[in-house]
Amino acid sequence: MTADDSNEPKDLLSRRLSSQPDGDEPTAAQFAAPAEHSSASSDAAAAGDGASGGTDLEDTQAFEPFAADGPAHTASAASTAPGSSGHGAAGSGTTARPAMFSDEEWALFEGGSAAGGASAGAAGGTAAPGAGTTLPLRVKAGEPSAPAGSRNDDRRGRSALDVIGAIWIAAAIPFVIVALAVRAVASGTFLKWTYFWRPGFPEDQYGFTAEDRLHYGSYTVDYLYNLDSSRYLADIVTPEGVPVFTSGELAHMADVKSLVGLLTLIAIIGGIGALLFGLYKCRTGGTGMRGSLRVGSILTVVLFAVLGVLAVLGWDTFFTRFHEVFFAEGTWTFYLDDSLIRLFPPQFWIDAGIAVAALTLILSVFAFVLSFVGRRRAEREGSLR
């Protein structure tokens, strides 16, 4: 072979073969020679060239797919040398990490154990992060893994609708609970208990029996929740044909109907909105509505605790201030012989206030307990994600 032979192949294998001495056949060991003997091979090739007359082709070494400069390359070549047991330089039972792989990638390549990544890092002069622990297979190279025991709530996104929904639910719960309690008290069942079963309830000094009270009183509470006008009460008369309610009483009952209707409307709108926001917040990956439900129930209890303290300290003052806030002056005061006073004496309003407070407390406690339902299961599922 001469230098002016223009048809001589220039590929890496031909150049490697051309550097061998005359009469020697290339062996597999020569192709897999470790990198640390590359200088000796180069000297041998140079001697062979001198013996055969010389050549201007530079010496090359066998192609190694994982070859790289530095200590990692030497360790990788040593682990694949003929006669070796396949162990890395550190003797950990795994091959050393090539420089082209990161510690995490090589650990995944070796089977997902961080020990392999640690030995590869030791062979390359660096320590593998998280040595001695198992790396999750879903973690990408360079991606920080979530800390052990982290709550799933920390991974959930909180959008503007989540914040609005939380406020809406917490604010709607008091209205919903109070509306339900008022509706339970403004019923024929509560009137029957008051007139017949409530011990010590004062009798009417002007002739209404318990049956008369239940009859006329049932019309009154029904009027609060039906769609009829004040004519509904104006048509109620005694057996003698005398109207039961005066014009002033009819006007006040119309005001009470408007107030109860407003409370009911707010409760309905708030309840529907809370339901829709609750469905949105309970979506997959949502923040849930347990916190809002808990805050709303606590807010209701605190509100009624304050009102209860004020009522206990002075019932008459509390009753007067309540009417002054919601009704015009002079529209809610009546004579003792007016039908509203005979049907609903002061003792009735004390019993009604206690009943509303008790039902409100029961419903608030129920909502508070309900906010913890499924909490352990959600935390357990969150810790597994």
Contacts in CASP RR format, 6 or more apart in sequence:
PFRMAT RR
TARGET T0000
AUTHOR 0000-0000-0000
METHOD contacts of the structure
MODEL  1
MTADDSNEPKDLLSRRLSSQPDGDEPTAAQFAAPAEHSSASSDAAAAGDG
ASGGTDLEDTQAFEPFAADGPAHTASAASTAPGSSGHGAAGSGTTARPAM
FSDEEWALFEGGSAAGGASAGAAGGTAAPGAGTTLPLRVKAGEPSAPAGS
RNDDRRGRSALDVIGAIWIAAAIPFVIVALAVRAVASGTFLKWTYFWRPG
FPEDQYGFTAEDRLHYGSYTVDYLYNLDSSRYLADIVTPEGVPVFTSGEL
AHMADVKSLVGLLTLIAIIGGIGALLFGLYKCRTGGTGMRGSLRVGSILT
VVLFAVLGVLAVLGWDTFFTRFHEVFFAEGTWTFYLDDSLIRLFPPQFWI
DAGIAVAALTLILSVFAFVLSFVGRRRAEREGSLR
1 8 0 8 1.000
1 18 0 8 1.000
1 55 0 8 1.000
3 55 0 8 1.000
3 56 0 8 1.000
8 14 0 8 1.000
12 60 0 8 1.000
12 63 0 8 1.000
15 57 0 8 1.000
15 58 0 8 1.000
15 60 0 8 1.000
16 26 0 8 1.000
16 60 0 8 1.000
16 61 0 8 1.000
16 62 0 8 1.000
17 26 0 8 1.000
18 55 0 8 1.000
18 57 0 8 1.000
19 45 0 8 1.000
19 48 0 8 1.000
19 49 0 8 1.000
19 55 0 8 1.000
19 57 0 8 1.000
19 59 0 8 1.000
19 60 0 8 1.000
20 26 0 8 1.000
20 30 0 8 1.000
20 45 0 8 1.000
20 48 0 8 1.000
21 44 0 8 1.000
21 47 0 8 1.000
21 48 0 8 1.000
21 51 0 8 1.000
21 52 0 8 1.000
22 48 0 8 1.000
22 51 0 8 1.000
22 52 0 8 1.000
29 82 0 8 1.000
30 41 0 8 1.000
30 62 0 8 1.000
31 62 0 8 1.000
32 62 0 8 1.000
32 80 0 8 1.000
32 81 0 8 1.000
32 82 0 8 1.000
33 41 0 8 1.000
33 61 0 8 1.000
33 62 0 8 1.000
33 81 0 8 1.000
34 74 0 8 1.000
34 77 0 8 1.000
34 78 0 8 1.000
34 80 0 8 1.000
34 81 0 8 1.000
35 61 0 8 1.000
35 64 0 8 1.000
35 67 0 8 1.000
35 73 0 8 1.000
35 74 0 8 1.000
35 77 0 8 1.000
36 74 0 8 1.000
36 77 0 8 1.000
36 78 0 8 1.000
38 61 0 8 1.000
41 59 0 8 1.000
41 61 0 8 1.000
42 59 0 8 1.000
42 61 0 8 1.000
45 59 0 8 1.000
46 59 0 8 1.000
48 54 0 8 1.000
49 55 0 8 1.000
64 76 0 8 1.000
64 77 0 8 1.000
66 76 0 8 1.000
66 98 0 8 1.000
66 100 0 8 1.000
67 73 0 8 1.000
67 76 0 8 1.000
67 77 0 8 1.000
67 98 0 8 1.000
68 76 0 8 1.000
68 98 0 8 1.000
68 99 0 8 1.000
68 100 0 8 1.000
69 99 0 8 1.000
70 99 0 8 1.000
71 123 0 8 1.000
71 124 0 8 1.000
71 125 0 8 1.000
72 96 0 8 1.000
72 97 0 8 1.000
72 98 0 8 1.000
72 99 0 8 1.000
72 123 0 8 1.000
72 124 0 8 1.000
73 98 0 8 1.000
73 99 0 8 1.000
74 89 0 8 1.000
75 88 0 8 1.000
75 89 0 8 1.000
75 96 0 8 1.000
75 123 0 8 1.000
75 124 0 8 1.000
76 95 0 8 1.000
76 96 0 8 1.000
76 98 0 8 1.000
78 84 0 8 1.000
78 88 0 8 1.000
78 89 0 8 1.000
78 96 0 8 1.000
79 86 0 8 1.000
79 87 0 8 1.000
79 88 0 8 1.000
79 89 0 8 1.000
79 95 0 8 1.000
79 96 0 8 1.000
80 86 0 8 1.000
80 95 0 8 1.000
86 93 0 8 1.000
86 95 0 8 1.000
87 93 0 8 1.000
87 94 0 8 1.000
87 95 0 8 1.000
88 94 0 8 1.000
88 95 0 8 1.000
88 96 0 8 1.000
88 119 0 8 1.000
88 123 0 8 1.000
89 96 0 8 1.000
89 123 0 8 1.000
90 96 0 8 1.000
90 119 0 8 1.000
90 122 0 8 1.000
90 123 0 8 1.000
91 119 0 8 1.000
92 115 0 8 1.000
92 116 0 8 1.000
92 118 0 8 1.000
92 119 0 8 1.000
93 119 0 8 1.000
94 110 0 8 1.000
94 115 0 8 1.000
94 116 0 8 1.000
94 119 0 8 1.000
94 120 0 8 1.000
95 110 0 8 1.000
95 120 0 8 1.000
96 119 0 8 1.000
96 120 0 8 1.000
96 123 0 8 1.000
96 124 0 8 1.000
97 103 0 8 1.000
97 106 0 8 1.000
97 117 0 8 1.000
97 119 0 8 1.000
97 120 0 8 1.000
97 121 0 8 1.000
97 123 0 8 1.000
97 124 0 8 1.000
98 106 0 8 1.000
99 124 0 8 1.000
101 109 0 8 1.000
101 120 0 8 1.000
102 141 0 8 1.000
102 142 0 8 1.000
103 117 0 8 1.000
103 120 0 8 1.000
103 121 0 8 1.000
103 126 0 8 1.000
103 128 0 8 1.000
103 129 0 8 1.000
104 117 0 8 1.000
104 129 0 8 1.000
104 135 0 8 1.000
104 139 0 8 1.000
104 140 0 8 1.000
104 141 0 8 1.000
104 142 0 8 1.000
105 141 0 8 1.000
106 116 0 8 1.000
106 117 0 8 1.000
106 120 0 8 1.000
107 113 0 8 1.000
107 114 0 8 1.000
107 116 0 8 1.000
107 117 0 8 1.000
107 120 0 8 1.000
107 128 0 8 1.000
107 135 0 8 1.000
108 135 0 8 1.000
108 137 0 8 1.000
110 116 0 8 1.000
110 117 0 8 1.000
110 120 0 8 1.000
112 134 0 8 1.000
112 135 0 8 1.000
112 137 0 8 1.000
113 134 0 8 1.000
113 135 0 8 1.000
114 128 0 8 1.000
114 130 0 8 1.000
114 131 0 8 1.000
114 132 0 8 1.000
114 133 0 8 1.000
114 134 0 8 1.000
114 135 0 8 1.000
115 131 0 8 1.000
115 132 0 8 1.000
116 128 0 8 1.000
117 128 0 8 1.000
117 131 0 8 1.000
118 127 0 8 1.000
118 128 0 8 1.000
118 130 0 8 1.000
118 131 0 8 1.000
118 132 0 8 1.000
119 128 0 8 1.000
120 128 0 8 1.000
121 127 0 8 1.000
121 128 0 8 1.000
122 128 0 8 1.000
135 145 0 8 1.000
136 145 0 8 1.000
139 145 0 8 1.000
146 155 0 8 1.000
149 383 0 8 1.000
150 383 0 8 1.000
151 379 0 8 1.000
151 382 0 8 1.000
151 383 0 8 1.000
152 378 0 8 1.000
152 379 0 8 1.000
152 381 0 8 1.000
152 382 0 8 1.000
152 383 0 8 1.000
152 385 0 8 1.000
153 287 0 8 1.000
155 385 0 8 1.000
156 285 0 8 1.000
156 286 0 8 1.000
156 287 0 8 1.000
157 285 0 8 1.000
157 286 0 8 1.000
157 287 0 8 1.000
158 287 0 8 1.000
161 277 0 8 1.000
161 280 0 8 1.000
162 280 0 8 1.000
162 281 0 8 1.000
162 286 0 8 1.000
162 287 0 8 1.000
164 277 0 8 1.000
165 277 0 8 1.000
165 278 0 8 1.000
165 280 0 8 1.000
165 281 0 8 1.000
165 292 0 8 1.000
166 277 0 8 1.000
166 281 0 8 1.000
166 287 0 8 1.000
166 289 0 8 1.000
166 291 0 8 1.000
166 292 0 8 1.000
166 295 0 8 1.000
167 292 0 8 1.000
168 270 0 8 1.000
168 273 0 8 1.000
168 274 0 8 1.000
168 277 0 8 1.000
169 274 0 8 1.000
169 277 0 8 1.000
169 278 0 8 1.000
169 281 0 8 1.000
169 289 0 8 1.000
169 292 0 8 1.000
169 293 0 8 1.000
169 296 0 8 1.000
170 292 0 8 1.000
170 295 0 8 1.000
170 296 0 8 1.000
170 299 0 8 1.000
171 296 0 8 1.000
172 267 0 8 1.000
172 270 0 8 1.000
172 271 0 8 1.000
172 273 0 8 1.000
172 274 0 8 1.000
173 274 0 8 1.000
173 293 0 8 1.000
173 296 0 8 1.000
173 297 0 8 1.000
173 299 0 8 1.000
173 300 0 8 1.000
173 367 0 8 1.000
174 296 0 8 1.000
174 299 0 8 1.000
174 300 0 8 1.000
174 303 0 8 1.000
175 263 0 8 1.000
175 266 0 8 1.000
175 267 0 8 1.000
175 270 0 8 1.000
176 267 0 8 1.000
176 270 0 8 1.000
176 271 0 8 1.000
176 274 0 8 1.000
177 297 0 8 1.000
177 300 0 8 1.000
177 360 0 8 1.000
177 363 0 8 1.000
177 364 0 8 1.000
177 367 0 8 1.000
178 263 0 8 1.000
178 267 0 8 1.000
178 300 0 8 1.000
178 356 0 8 1.000
178 360 0 8 1.000
179 263 0 8 1.000
179 264 0 8 1.000
179 266 0 8 1.000
179 267 0 8 1.000
180 267 0 8 1.000
180 359 0 8 1.000
180 363 0 8 1.000
181 355 0 8 1.000
181 356 0 8 1.000
181 359 0 8 1.000
181 360 0 8 1.000
181 363 0 8 1.000
182 260 0 8 1.000
182 263 0 8 1.000
182 356 0 8 1.000
183 225 0 8 1.000
183 264 0 8 1.000
184 190 0 8 1.000
184 355 0 8 1.000
184 359 0 8 1.000
185 352 0 8 1.000
185 353 0 8 1.000
185 355 0 8 1.000
185 356 0 8 1.000
185 359 0 8 1.000
186 221 0 8 1.000
186 224 0 8 1.000
186 225 0 8 1.000
186 260 0 8 1.000
187 221 0 8 1.000
188 214 0 8 1.000
188 217 0 8 1.000
188 218 0 8 1.000
188 221 0 8 1.000
190 352 0 8 1.000
190 355 0 8 1.000
191 213 0 8 1.000
191 214 0 8 1.000
191 217 0 8 1.000
191 218 0 8 1.000
191 221 0 8 1.000
192 214 0 8 1.000
194 201 0 8 1.000
194 348 0 8 1.000
194 351 0 8 1.000
195 201 0 8 1.000
195 210 0 8 1.000
195 213 0 8 1.000
195 214 0 8 1.000
196 210 0 8 1.000
196 214 0 8 1.000
198 351 0 8 1.000
201 347 0 8 1.000
201 348 0 8 1.000
201 351 0 8 1.000
202 345 0 8 1.000
202 347 0 8 1.000
204 212 0 8 1.000
204 213 0 8 1.000
204 342 0 8 1.000
205 336 0 8 1.000
206 337 0 8 1.000
206 342 0 8 1.000
208 216 0 8 1.000
208 342 0 8 1.000
208 343 0 8 1.000
213 342 0 8 1.000
213 343 0 8 1.000
216 236 0 8 1.000
216 244 0 8 1.000
216 339 0 8 1.000
216 343 0 8 1.000
217 343 0 8 1.000
219 232 0 8 1.000
219 233 0 8 1.000
219 236 0 8 1.000
220 233 0 8 1.000
220 253 0 8 1.000
220 340 0 8 1.000
220 343 0 8 1.000
223 232 0 8 1.000
223 233 0 8 1.000
223 253 0 8 1.000
223 257 0 8 1.000
224 253 0 8 1.000
224 256 0 8 1.000
224 257 0 8 1.000
224 260 0 8 1.000
224 261 0 8 1.000
225 260 0 8 1.000
225 261 0 8 1.000
225 264 0 8 1.000
226 232 0 8 1.000
230 250 0 8 1.000
230 251 0 8 1.000
230 253 0 8 1.000
230 254 0 8 1.000
233 244 0 8 1.000
233 245 0 8 1.000
233 249 0 8 1.000
233 250 0 8 1.000
233 253 0 8 1.000
234 243 0 8 1.000
234 245 0 8 1.000
234 250 0 8 1.000
236 243 0 8 1.000
236 244 0 8 1.000
236 245 0 8 1.000
237 243 0 8 1.000
237 244 0 8 1.000
238 244 0 8 1.000
244 339 0 8 1.000
245 253 0 8 1.000
245 339 0 8 1.000
245 340 0 8 1.000
246 338 0 8 1.000
246 339 0 8 1.000
248 331 0 8 1.000
248 334 0 8 1.000
249 334 0 8 1.000
249 338 0 8 1.000
249 339 0 8 1.000
249 340 0 8 1.000
251 331 0 8 1.000
252 327 0 8 1.000
252 331 0 8 1.000
252 332 0 8 1.000
252 334 0 8 1.000
252 340 0 8 1.000
253 340 0 8 1.000
255 326 0 8 1.000
255 327 0 8 1.000
255 328 0 8 1.000
255 331 0 8 1.000
255 332 0 8 1.000
259 326 0 8 1.000
277 289 0 8 1.000
278 288 0 8 1.000
278 289 0 8 1.000
278 292 0 8 1.000
281 287 0 8 1.000
281 288 0 8 1.000
281 289 0 8 1.000
281 292 0 8 1.000
282 288 0 8 1.000
282 289 0 8 1.000
290 371 0 8 1.000
290 372 0 8 1.000
290 375 0 8 1.000
291 371 0 8 1.000
293 367 0 8 1.000
293 368 0 8 1.000
293 370 0 8 1.000
293 371 0 8 1.000
294 367 0 8 1.000
294 368 0 8 1.000
294 371 0 8 1.000
296 367 0 8 1.000
297 364 0 8 1.000
297 365 0 8 1.000
297 367 0 8 1.000
297 368 0 8 1.000
297 371 0 8 1.000
298 364 0 8 1.000
298 368 0 8 1.000
300 360 0 8 1.000
300 363 0 8 1.000
300 364 0 8 1.000
300 367 0 8 1.000
301 360 0 8 1.000
301 361 0 8 1.000
301 364 0 8 1.000
301 365 0 8 1.000
304 357 0 8 1.000
304 360 0 8 1.000
304 361 0 8 1.000
304 364 0 8 1.000
307 318 0 8 1.000
307 357 0 8 1.000
308 357 0 8 1.000
310 318 0 8 1.000
311 318 0 8 1.000
311 353 0 8 1.000
315 350 0 8 1.000
319 346 0 8 1.000
319 349 0 8 1.000
323 332 0 8 1.000
334 340 0 8 1.000
334 341 0 8 1.000
335 341 0 8 1.000
336 342 0 8 1.000
END
